[in-house]
């Protein structure tokens, strides 16, 4: 592993202020569904309308979330988040004003739709930034798993404590105060998140033709992880609502937040640990194993008869949900079509929130009906769906979601005694790039790199002399509408190269000076930022 892929350096490159800002920007999203439900019930004295309003928020988020992701992929996150964040804060204020006015119920639902439609999707955008940052630093699988584990742990903590914050504010002040607080947090932290320098990390794709077609989102591997996110949202909604019914029936409603928090602790700890799992414990195997752990915990919770028993059961369930959430998002990051990462992440984020909203509304209605005895088993149903999806994913052949016009190459970074990087220009072209080329049938990436530098430069290097820098994607320099997938190696050996084969010119690039405007996109936008670290 090169120095560029060590986690401490990764954290410093992001900026430690980012992590606090991202948590603050996530919190109103977790407060929104439960907060709106509680506020509407208080304002209109109708549980049915409250549940319907909450469901409308979730459905609107599900519809527009991926559209916001597409816009971020095309135009960058900063503009999209600023517009969505300000509009969402206004929507949260508006729904409070409408709910407590003499306006019709339809007006309340319209305000809910606007609020859900403008939800900023901070979790998805943060994962997109982190995935892009990992790629720029070499894209090592272990680092990506650790980063996605952290993101899932934060989501878990926020999803657990978001409703708790709503409950505290509703009791201490009023249900309206909880929604207005979410509006204030959105106006402050989402704007800070949008303006943070990491917004430049997830840069839009250079050129519309370079991104994968929208149809690539319909592949089996993307569909199963999107449904997995929906099932996790169903679990969050069913678990909280079923737990609330359990504690209220035993006169211990004040313990709901504490018991639910126990699940969050186990989930967060296990999610943070996914980067330590051995490589042979594959992502698909993890999804299946930990969803089974979740299923076991929910069965124990359904059979529990005391607050202590259900706390222990949810602690077990938490040990399953955290790693499952982290695993599903890691799979999504791996499978996201080129140029569509934010779209995929918002699909998953929308799935979680709409699952939570629908489950909360449906289970809340069940709790007040003759079917109330079924309520403790609704989390079991959600966990069973996750197990089934894990099995389906294991049987799904995941097709590479890159465009059909993908060019796979190997390339090598050579430096001289002063640190300059060797670049080459092929005959009949104008762009300078790293030496390298396409692998032949049966060759590994490293073997292709050794052969290409021998053919192009007359330089013999051994496989042992190559250190992998990472795998990168970028628009092709000389083939319009194509994308290159480059496995890039570094070689410390000092070389004396001469142009050969199709190489017309060699040039040593001083990376400390102003860069020329004739570099290939792969070198300029992907490799050089990594080498700078």
Secondary structure, DSSP 8 states (H G I E B T S, - for coil): --GGG-HHHHHHHH-HHHHHHHHHHHHHHHHHHHHHHHHHHHHH--HHHHHHHHHHHHHHHHHHHHHHHHHHHHH-HHHHHHHHHHHHHHHHHHHHHHHTSS--HHHHHHHHHHHHHT---HHHHHHHHHHHHHHHTT--HHHHHHHHHHHHHHHHHHHHHHHHHHHHHHHHT-HHHHHHHHHHHIIIIIHHHHHSGGGGTS---SSGGGS--GGGGGSHHHHHHHHHHHHHHHHHHHHHHHHHHHHHHTT-GGGHHHHHHHHHHHHHHHHHTGGGS-TTS-HHHHHHHHHHHHHHHHHHHHH--SHHHHHHHHHHHHHHHHHHHHHHHHHHHHH--TT-HHHHHHHHHHHHHHHHHHHHHHHHHHHTSTTGGGGGGHHHHHHHHHHHHHHHHHHS-----S-TTEEEEEEEEEB-TT--EEEEEETT---BB-EEE---TT--HHHHHHHHHHHHH-----GGGEEEEEEEEEE-SSSTT-EEEEEEEEE-S-------TTEEEEEEE-TTS---S-B-HIIIIIIHHHHT-
